[in-house]
């Protein structure tokens, strides 16, 4: 009698390859669904996840052609059905292969461990992870009311709380209540970016004990990621704190999911499987019967729309915390009309005077300019030469500190030429301004200003250039918190989530570019950024009455700034949703992008247009799918806004539908069509194609 067991295994394969499904293997060992196995794949030995145990040999191939499993990582408990269902849904919805999603959700180091190495790692695991809950501060009436609403409902919940209203304390209290009800329960706390993790990690560990908390984000070493994943998978870690990747953490006892700053586009993965961790959090909460709390002072329009009253079709329960903790007030918003300032002025005279006054009083200020480097471009006035990147459809940015021209897309870096490369003119000059130039300009304008102790103004800059080294960001933030910085200059990374207690003035230097962007989401993102930036001012109740948010703009009467002045997100959201409804844009409709990368723009667009024509023909020919042609709009291919990156031409095709189901059906058919079209000789110039469902940028 044969002792062989037949199994289907998920292994990592790219979505655009022909090997996209489960692979069948024969196992001499008794295995369960969810176990990790090592299997032969081509000439390699790879890690796979057992997806199903079959009753008999696969019928679509002879038994002699089925290869044997090489080994089983039997020290680990199987990945549970909820985790496998989450992965399967993600692969189907975001149009990727099952194995690609499953294996990329596991720690990279786990893929290379042998059975013996894993056994040694598991022996080192600390299984005694005691939770020691420390009582938190007294709650406000609004915080108590929100927690009571959560206890009485099932969710998902959208916590709409102003900056400084104490949303983080609500998360911690919700976790404490969960652990009190079930000591074995687990909670997942998600933040959008790595730079917010250490601050929250410190606070969570102080409340529940360091042993109960593990972190998961891309800034960790492979060994750290593996250690945290193993602790969560075994149920020893009670709280997992992480960025978008943490949504796939194996947590068998998950009872609560919190998505902080849920509006942030960082929750959307931009490489590989382009999933939305926020949306998957809602799906996973439903799978595991775990309440989901989405929180933001400026919710995404998708979540805001879903939290409308149930009788209007809403599916989320909206919770509201409009007041700051204690007697704290939101900053007063002041708009500066830059048309009335001196031509080419970087900072208005009023703002410079306000900065001087704050510094002389010993207060801190923050200036937001969402463009790093010294200047976006170098230019020759004689012949018109500009510092274009020869590999990308972009300009190389001038960085004065190291005298380089640097492309922020492909990384091409060269020394600044002594003269114009085209005509030899020695007078080449920067155009536009970045954070580096703003920092220098501030130093010149405020050189005469003294702090209360008589010292000069201390200006610091935080952006991607100053935080490249490990630990640099934490060090710089610590100096801001300790009062060693008077004026902080930076990009959007300083506007989110930080609890700067000493800052009383925040200024947005040049926010107008987003007002007239071709991206319909640009105004939503700008409003969120400005509201979040404003929220860094006056977080200390004693100083909140005098805190200010300055906005320098050439369009002071724009409706966006009118809503910002009143801190009126509902009014802004209503206006934006009305425009989206009129134009049939998300969240009213649903979109997907098909992208092609090729050596030439013509080849990229040719593939997309050929796929569109073949798909429409296929759908129209079958009565069962003919109505989909009418339901789903397939637009002709066009170049991407950033057309060329690293010598690769990029084109895109938009698909739009009033229903998710209709869009998903068309995408399912599109997948097969793409493989057929791609194999044709005329499309050899195409490098790759990919599908982006619910894209965040078009």
N, C-alpha and C positions, 0 to 999 in steps of 0.2 A: 504493500500500500504506500502511495507517495506521501511524503511528509512536506511537500512543497506547498507554499501559500502564494496566491496570486494577489498582487497589490497594484494600485494606481498611485503614482508618486508625482508630486510637483517639484520641478527643478527650475533653476533660473534660466529663462530664455527671453530674449528681447521680443517686444510685441510685433515688430515688423518682420520677424523671421517666420518661416513656414512651420516651425516646431513651437506651437503656442499652447497646446493643451497638456493634459496629464499623460505621463508615460507609464507603460505597464512593465512590471518587473516580477521576478520569481524570488521568493524568499524561503530559505531553508529554516528561518527562525519564525516563531509565532510573533506577529507584530499587531499593533493596534493603530487605528486611524489617529493621526496627530503625532505619532512618534517620528523622530528624526532618524534618517538612515543615510548611509553612504552608498552611492550607486555609481556604476560606470555610465558615462555620458560621452559618446564619441571615444576619444583617447584619454579622457580625463576621469578623475575620481571626484565626484561632487556631492555636496550635501543636498538632501531632498526631504520633503515632508510627506509622510504617508497620508494620502487623502481618502482612500477607500480600500477595504479588504474585500476581495472578490470571492465568489463561491466557486468559480471555475476559471480556466484559462481564457484569455481574451479571444473572442471569436473572429476578430478582424486580422489575425496573424497566426502563423503556426507556432505551437508551443516551443519548438526548437529555436525559434528566432528571439524568444524572450530571454533577456540576460538576467543574471543573478544579482541580488543585493549583496554588497560587499561587507556590510556590518550595520549594527544598530547602536545608536547612542541611548542605551537603555537606562542610564542613570537619571535621565530627565523624565518627569511625568509628561504624558502626551499633551500636546496643545489642544485645548478644549474645543468643543463644537462651536461655541460662540465666537472664538477667535478665528476659526476656519471659515465661519459664515461671514464674518466681517471682511476677511481677505477675499473671499469669493465674490461678495457684493462689490467690493472696491474694484476688482479686476474687471467685472462685467460692466459696471457703470462708467468707469474711466477708460475702458477700451484697451486694457493691457492684458498680458498673459498672466494666468493664475500663478505660475511659478515665479515670475518676475516680482509680483507684489509680495508673495509669501516669503521668498528668500530675502528680499531687500528689507523686510520688516524684522528680520532677525539680526542680532549683533554680528558685525563682520567677522570677529574673531571666532565665533561659534562655528562658522563654515569651515574653518581650517583645523579644528581640534579633533584628535583621535579619541577613541573611547577611553583610553588610559589618561590622556591629558584632561579630559572633561571630569573624570572621576577625581583627579587631584584637585581641580578647581572647586568641585562640589564639597570636598572635605574641608576646604578653607572657608566656606560660607558660614557666616554668623547666623545661626538659626534662632538665636534669642534676641529678638528685636522688640524690646519692651516699649510700649507707648506710655509716656509720662506727660499727661495733659496738664499744662499750666493754665490757670484761669486767665482769661483775657480781660481787657478793660470793660468798664460798664458800657452797655449798648445804648444807643439813642432809640427814641420811640420808632423812628423809621426803620432802623436795623431790626428791631424786635418784630415789627409788623411784617417785614419781608420774610424773616425766618419762619414766622407762624404760617404765612401763606405757602411757603415751600413745604412745611410739614403737613399741611392740609391738602396739597395737590400732588399731582404726579409729574407735571412738567410736559415738555421742556419749558424752562423759565427764561425770560429775557429780563435781566436786571439792568434797568436804565437808571444809572446813578451819576450825578454830577461829579466832576473831579474833586476829590477830597471828601466825598460823602461817607467813606468808610466801607467801600465794597470788599476790600481784602479781609476785613474783620468778619464780614458776613460769610465769606468762604471758610475761614478758619472755624467759626462757630458751627457752620453746617457740618464740617468734618468732625468736630468734637461731638456733636449730637449723633452722628452716624456711628462713631466708634463706641459711644456710650451704649447705643442700642445693640451693636454687634461688634465685639472686640476683634473678630477675625476679618471684618470688612476692610476693603481697600478703596482709596479715593485717588482720582487722577486730576491733578491741577495743571492746566496748560497755559503757557504764556507765549506770545508771538515770536520773541527774539531772545537770543542767548544773553544779551546784555541785561535783560530783566531778571534772569534766573538767579544769580547770586544774591540779590537783594531779597527776593521772596524766599529763597532757600534758607537764608539766615533766620528770617522771621518764622517760617514753618518749623524749623528745627528747634528754635527757642520755645515754641509752644508745645510740640509733641515729642521732643527728644530726637537727637541726631540718628539714633539707630532705626527709627521708624520711617525715615525719609530717604528716598533715593532720587537722583536726578538723571534725566536722559536728554541729551542734546548733542549736536555735532561738535561742540567744542571740547568734549571729553575724549580721553585716550581710548583706544579699543579695549584695553583691559578694564577701564572704569565702566565703559558701556556694558561689557559682558557681566561684570559683577552686579551692576544695578539690575540688569535684565533678569539674571538668575534669581535675585532676591524677590523681584516682583512675580516672576513665574511660579516660584515655590510658595508664594503667599506670605513670605516673611516681612517684606516691605509693606507697610500699611498705606503709605502715601507716595505716589510717584509724581514728581514735578518735572515737567519737560516742555520742549517746543513741539512742533507739529509731528515729529517722528514718534513721539510718545503715544499717539493715538493707537499705534499698533502694539504697544506693550502687552505682553501676556499677563493678564491680571484675573485669575479665576474667581476672585471674590469681590469684583468691582461693584460698588454700591453707590458711587457718586462721581460725576464728571463736572468739572468747572472749566470753562473756556474764558480766560481773562482777555480783555481788549478784543472781543470776538470780531470786531470790524476789520482787524488788521489784515492786509493782503498777504502778510508773511505766512498765514495759515495755509495758503495755496502753494503746493509744491510746483516748482517751475522746471524740474528735470525729471526724466524717467516717467513714472506714473504720476500724472499731474492731478493728484487728489487734493480735496479740501479737507483739512483736519477738523475744521469747525463742523462741516456738514456730516462727516463720518462720526463725530462725537455724538450728534443727535441720533444717528442710526445705531451706534453701539449702545447708547443708553436704552433705546427701545429693545434691542436684542437681550441685554442683561438686566432689564427691569431696574435700571439705575437712573435716578433723577439727573437731568442735565441742566446746568446753570450757565447760560451765556451772559456775559457782562460787559458793559461799555458805557462810557459817557456819550458816545456818538455811535450808536449801533449801525451795522450795515443796513442798507435799505432792504436787503433780502430778509433779514431777521425782523426789522421793524414792520415790514409788510406782513410777515407771518404772525406777528404778535397783535394784529388788529383784533377787534372783538370776534368771538367765535361765531356769532350770527352773521358776520361778514366774510367768514371763511378762514379766520385766523386759527392757527394750530398751537401757538405758544402762549403762555400766560405772561403778560407784561407786569413786572414789578418796578416800582418807582421810588427812588430816593433822591429828591431834588435838593436837599439841604446839605451843606458842608457840616462836618462834625463840630460840635461846640458852637461858638459864636462866629465861626469863620464865614467870610463872604467871598463870592466869586469876584475876580478882578474887574475893574472898570475898563471897558474897551475904548481906545482912542484911535480914530482914523486920521492919518496924515495925507492930505492931498498933494501928491508929488508933482502935480502939474504947476503948483505954486512955489516950488522950490527952485533953486538955481539949477541950470541945465547940467546934466550928468552928476548931480549930487547923489552920493551913496547913502548918506544919512541926513535926515532933515535937521535943521537947526534946533527945532523943538525937542527932537529925540536926543540929540547930543547934550542939550541942557539938562534933560531929565536924567540921563545917565550920570552926568557929573554930580547932580544933586544927590542921587542915590548912593554913589560911591563915597561922597563926602560924609554921608550919614552912617556909613559902615554897612550898607545893605548890598545884596548881590543882584546882578542883572543877567539876563540870558538873551542872546541874539540868535535868531534862527534864519539860516540861509541854506536852502536845500541844494547846494552845488559846491562840491569840494574842489580843491586845487586853488591856484592863484587867479587864473582866468580861463574861460572855456576855450579860447582860441587865440593864437598869435596871427597877426595880419600885417601885410605889407601894403602901405597906402599907394606906392608907386605902380605896382603891377597887379595888385589884387590877390597875391598869393595868400593862402590860409593854411594853417597847420593841420591839413587833412591826414587821416590815417590811410595808408596805402592798402590796408587789408580790410577796412570796414567803411561803412557809409556813415562816418562820424569824424569829428575833429579830435585831434590829440590835445589834451588839456595841459596848459602851462603850469608847472609846479616850480615856483621861484626858489624854494628852500634848497632843492638839489639841482636847480637849473636843468630840468628835464621837460620834454614833451611826452605825455603818457596817454595812451589810449585806454580808457576805462572799460573797453569791451573785449579786446583781444590781448591787452597787456603790452603791446609794442611800446618800448621806451627808448628815446634817443636824447642826446644832449641838445640843448637849444642852439641852433645855428648862430654864428656870429653875424651873418648877413642873410638877406633873403636868398634862398636856394635858386630862385627863378631869375632875379635881375641883379642881385648883388647889393641891393640897397641895405645899408647898415641900420637904418631906422625902422626896425620891425617892432610893433607894439601890441600889447595885450588888448583884447576886446572882451567886455563883460567882466563879471566879478565872481570869485569863489570865496570860500571861508578863509583861505590863506590870506587873500588880499584884504578881506574885511578885518581880520585880526591885525594886520599891519596898519591899516587905515585908522582903526580905533586907537592904536598905540600913539599915532601921530596926533590925533585930535585931542586926546586926553592926557598928553604928556605932562601938562602943567597941573593936573588934578592930584590932590593928596587925600589919602584916607584919614580917618580920625586920629590914627597914631602917627601921622606925618609921612608915611611911606607912599611910594608911587602906586599907580593902578596896576593890579595884577590881572592879566588877561590870559585865558586858557582856551584852547581849541580842541574840540572832540569831534572827529569824523573818521572815516575809514582809513585815512592816511596816518593819523596819530595813534590809532589803536591796533596796529597790525601785530605788534609783539604781544606774546602771552602775558596776561596780567596788567597790560597797559591801561585798559579801560577801567578795571577795578581801581587801580591806583589813582587815575585822574578823577573818577567819581568821588573817591574818598577825600581828595583834596578840596572838591567843591563842598562836600558835606561838612568838612571841618572848618570851612571859612577861609581857606588859603587862596581862594579865587574871588575876585571882585566882579569880573565880567566873563561869562562863559559864551563862547561862540561855537556854533556847531550846526550839523545837518539834522535831519529828522530823528536820528538816533538819540538826541538829547531831549526830545519832546514827549517821549512815551514813558509813562509809568513811574518815573523817578520821583522820589519824595524829597525834593529839595526844600528844606525848611526855611532857608534864609533868603530865597529869591523873592523879590517884591516887584520886579519889572521884567516883562518878557516882550520882545519885539520881533515881528516878522518883517524882514528887510525887503524882500522882493517876491511877494506871493502871486503876482498877477498872471504869470505864464500859464497857470493851470486853468484860468478862467475861460480861455479860448482854445483849449486843447481839442484835438480831434477825438480823443478818448472820452466817451460819454460819462465815464466814472470819475474823471478828473475833478469836477467840482465837489463831489462827495468826499474824495480823498483829501482835498484841500481843506474843506470845512472840518473834517475830523482832525487833521494835523493841527490846524489853528486852535481848535477847541482843546485838544490835548496839550498843546504848548501853553495856552492860557492857564490851564490847570496846574502848571508848575509854579505859578505865582501865588503868593499869599497863603501857602499851606499852613503856616503858623498863624493861628487865629488872632494873635496879638498884632500882627502886621497886615492882616487881610484887608482891613478897611482902606488902606492906602495903596494896595497892590493895583497894578495896571498891566494891560495888554495893549501894546502899540502895533498898529498895522500901517505900513507905508504902501500906498497904492495910488495908481493913476485912475482908479475907478471907485472912489469912495462911496458912491451911491449904489453900487451893485447889491442886488438882493442878498447875496451870500454874506456880505459884510454887515448888512442891516440885521440879519438873523444872528450873526456872531456878536454884534454889539449887545443884543438882548440875551445872549446865551440861550437862544431859542432853537434847540434842535428840532422839536416837533414841527415848527413852522418851516424850517429848511427842508425837512423830510417830506412834508406835504407838498411843497413846491416842486421838489425833484421828482417825486412819485407821479405828480400830475403830468410833468413833461415826459417821463418814461412811459406812462400810460398812453399819452397821445402819440408817441413815436413807436409804441409796441416794443419797448426795450426791456431787458431784465430789470426787476423780477417779474414783470408782466409776461414776458416770453422767456424762452430757454434757448441757449446757444451752444454751439460747438465749433471749434476751428480745426480744419485739416491743414497741416503745414507740410511743406516739402522743402528739403534742402538739396541743392544741386550745384554743379560747377558753373552753370549759367542760369540767369533769371528765366530765359525762354524754356529751358528744360524743366525747371521747377513748376512753372505755370502750366506747361503742356501736360505734365502728369496729373495735376489737379483737375484741369478741364476735361481731360480724357476720362478720369474717374467719375466726374460729375455726369458726363454724357452717358457713360456705360451704366451708371447707377440708375439714372432716370429711365433709361431704356429697359433695364431689368425690372424695375418696380412697375412700370406701365404695362409690361407684357403679362404680368400675373394679376388676375382679378382680386386675389387676396391682399395684394399690396398696392394696387393702383391708386387707392385713395391717399396713400402716403405722399405721392407726388404733389397733391394739392395741399396737404397739411404742412409739409416741411419745405421751406424756401432754401434752395441751394444757389448761392451767388457765384458769379464767375471769379476765377482766381485773380489776385492782385498782389503786388509786392508788399512785404511787411514794412512797417514804418521804419525799422532798422533793417534795410534791405540786404546788406552784406556784412557779415561778421567773420573775421579770420579767413577771408577769401572764399567763403561759402555764401552763395546766393540763396535768399529765403523768400518763399511766396506762401500765401495763405488763401484758404477758401472758407467762407462763413456758411454755416448751416443754422437755420433759425426755425423754431416751432412754437406754437402756443401751448403745447403739452410736452412734458418730459417723456412720456411713454412713446409718443410719435417720433421724437428725436432719437430715442434709444433704438427703436425698431430700424430706423434708417441707418444709424451707425452700425448696427449689427450686419446689415446687408453690405454696407460700404467696406467693411473689413475684408470680405471675400473679394469684392470688386478690385480693391487696391492690389491684392496679391496677383490677380490676373493681369491687370494693366501694367504693374511694375515689371513683370516678366517679359513684356514685349521689347523687342530690340531697340525701338526708337526712344525708350526711356532709360537707356543705360547710363545717361549722365546724372541720374538722380542718386544722391547719396543715402538719404533716408526720408521717411515720412512719419508723421505722428499725429495723434488726435488729442485735442485739448477740450475736455467737456467742462462747461461752465467757465470759460476763460475769463481772466481778470483784466486782460489788456488785449485790445484789438487794433 
